[in-house]
């Protein structure tokens, strides 16, 4: 074979793993010419799904279009990162890691009218907060969510101080003691409310007891969203039971920024009544994040 400049060789755009390349073994010592099959070169480079990244992560701090085939680390505040168009990217992956320094919500959005396929069907976008990540695969028609992590937000609190509840008035229950609060989302000192810091659907349970409620008097427990959206947990008129306890659970879609929930109680006894704070009666407010918000 005649000598040819490397730059003059014909480019191989679809090499096989059994193809070989020329190498020099121990170039700094006793150099020897060797050949290496691409499959062995792949092993030597650690090019498997669990290997460390070959490419440096792409730093993202504001809205833009992501780079195909790269992992992105997102920091900054709140913005939207758009996926590359699916055209011409079949068989390729892209991933996003939310830095612990992220202080807002990052929306990963499909390009234009394209969609992301998730276990819940086709969506236009997914929202993520600090500590979460996702991996997506392109089939040339749409993106597929392959893997993602989700912050598990959970809280549980109760009342320890007796509260006077006027008759005929919806009254916020002062839930003043926390059992646990994984992400500091519940205020047990001032507003007695849950304000989640991650968007998603939350399952929330509320319970309250009133002392010495007279027979056949109305008794309601509910949750108020954003100070105006009333959701009833239970409404009843009871016989002479003394200290009735009412409880229930509901699911709420929360935006992870301004949405909040509060526990309320109502009775129509005719005169004020107190909450019961003994262990078997005490008012409780608790919940957890079920799934992330999507659109």
N, C-alpha and C positions, 0 to 999 in steps of 0.2 A: 504494500500500500504506500502510495507516494505521501511525502510529508505535506501536511496541510496546517495552516494556522487554525488555532482553536476557534477564532472568530469566523472562520470560513466553513466550519463544519455545519452540516444540516441539523437544524433543531429538531429534537424529538419531543413533541408536545404531549405524547401519551405513553410514557415508558412503562414497561412491565416490571414487576417485582423481581423477575429472574434476570433482568438486564444487569450488566456489570459496568462499573466505572473504575478507572485507574486511580490508585492511591500510592502514596509513598509512606512506608512504615518506618518509624523512628527517624524522621528527617533530621533531628538534631544530634543523632548518634551515629548508627550504622545504617544509613538509608537503604531500603530494599523496595523494588517495584512490586506491587501487589494489585490484585483485582478484588472488588467487593460487590456482591450482589445487592441490589437495592433493598431487598427484604432484610438483609443483615444490617445494612446501614440504618434502616428504619428502627430496628431493635436497639442499635447502639445509641441512636438519638433519643430513645424513649418516647417515640411517637405512638402512644396508645392513649386510650380515653382517660386513664387515671394518671398519666404522666404530668409533670409540671408544664406550665405554658411555655411554648417556644417563643411566641410573640409577646412583647410587652403590652400590658393592659393600656387601653385608651382612656385617658382621663377626661371625664365629662363634668362640667359645672354649670351648663346652661343649655337651653333648647338647641337642637340641631338634628342632623341625620346620622345614625350610627353607621359604623364601618363593618361590612360583611366579613365573617371569618375571624372576628376579634372579640375579646372579652373587654367590657367597658366597666370602669369603676366610677360610680356616680357620687358626687358630693355637691355642696352648694345648698340651695334652698328648694323652691318648687318650680318645676318646668316639665316640658314634654320632650322626650327623645323619640324621634320617628325612625321606624325600621326602614332599611333599604327596600326598594321595590323587589317583588318576587321574581320578576322577569330576568332570566339569565343567571339566577342564583340557586337553581335546583341542586339539592344534595349538600348545601352549605349550612353551617351553624353560626349562631351569634349568641352572646351571653352578656348579662349585666349583673354587676355586684354593687349593692348599695353600701357605701362607706358608712362607718359609724359616725363620721363627721357630717353626714347629710342631715339637715335640719328641717326639711320639708318633705314633699311628696313628689316622686318622679313617676310620670305617666309614660309607659312604653306603648306607643301607638303604631298601628299598621299604616302603611303608606297609602294615602288617598282613600279609595273605596275598598282596598284589600282588607282581609280579615285575619284574625288569629284564632286558630282552633284550640279550644280548651276542653277539659272534661265536662263543662257545662254548655258546650256548643260554641258557635262562632261569636266573637266579640271584636270590637274595634280597638280596644285598649285594655291595659292592665295597670294597676297602680301599686307602687312599692314605697316602703319606708326604710330607714336605716337598719342594716343588718340582714336584709332580705336579698334574694338573688333569683335569677331565672335563666334558663337555657331554651333557645328556640331553634327549630329546624325548618328549612324552606324546601317545599316539594315542587317549586316552580309555579304553583297556583295560589298557595296561601302559606302562612306560617303556622307551625304546630308547636304548642307549648310542651316541651319535653320534660322539664323539671323546674320546680320553683320552691322556695322556702317562704314561710310566713311567720311573722312574730306572733307568739301565743300570748295575747293580752287577756288577763284575768284579774278580777277584783272581787272582794267580799267584805262587807262592812255591816255594822249593826248599831243599835242605839243603846246607850248606857244611862242617859239622864232622862227622867220622866218629863214628858212634854204635854202641856195643856192644849187640847184640841177644841176650838170653839164649835158650837153646834151650827149646822147649816152652811159651813164654809169649807171649801177645798183648802187644805193646809199642807204645806210641805213638811215632810217628816225629817227632823234633824238627825240624820244618821251620823253619829259623832265618833265612832271607833272603827278602825280597820282591822280585819283579820289578816288580810294580805292585799297587796296592790302591786302587781308585777311591773307596771310601767308608769306609776305615779299619775294615774288618770282620774282618781277619785279624790274630791275635796271634802274632807271630813271635819273641817274647822270653820269654814265661812259660808260657802254656798251649798254644801251637802249635795254635790252633783257629780255625775260621771261625764267627763269630757275626753273621749278617746283620742289618741294621737296617731292612730292609723285608720285609714278608711276601710269600711267593710260592713258586714252584717254582724250584729251582736245579739246574743240571746241574753235577756236580762230578766231576773226574778225579783219580785218585791213582796214583802209580807209586813203586816201591821196588826197590832192588837189594841183594843180599846177596853178600858176598865168599866165594869158595871153598866153596860149598855142595857137600857130597858127593852122589854119585849116588843117585837114587831117594829123596831125603829130601823130606819135605813142605815146601811153601813157599806161604804165603798172604798176600794183601794185601787189606785191607778198610777201610771207613769206619765209625766209631762215631758214632751220633747221641745226643746228650745223655747220654753215658757208659754207655749200656746197650743201645741198639738197634744190633746188629751187622749190617752189610750187606757181604757178601762181593763183592769185585771179581774176584779170580781165585784159584784153588787148583790146585796142580799138583805132580807129582813128576817131576823131570827127571833126565836122564842127567848124566854128568860134564861140565857146561858151564862150570864155574868161577864166573862172576859173573852169575847169572840176573837178568833184569829182568822184573817183573810189573806190569801196569797195567790200568786199566779205568775206565769212567764209569758213574755212576748219577744218577738224579734224586731230589731230596728236597723235600718240602713243609716250609717253614720259617715260623715264626710272626712273625719279625721282631723278637722281643724276647728270649726266653730260649733258643731252640733253637740248638744249636751242633754242629759236625762236626769230627772229628779223624781223621787217617790212622794206621792201625795195620798192623803186619807181624808175621808168625809164621813160625817155621821149626822143623823137628824134626831138626836136624843131629846133636844129641847133645852138642855143645859150643857155646859162644857164638860168634857170627859178627858181623862189622862191616858196616855199610852202606857202599856204594860212593859216593863223592862226586865222582868224575871227571865231566866234562861229559857224557859219553855214558851214564853210569850213574846219576847223582845222583837221589835221591828228589825227587818233585815233587807239588805239591798245588795245584789251580787250579779255577776254576769261574766261573759267571755266572748271573744271574737270567734265567729263561726267560719267566715270566709272573707276574702278580700273583695273590695269594690271593683267592678268592671263595667264597661259600657259597650 
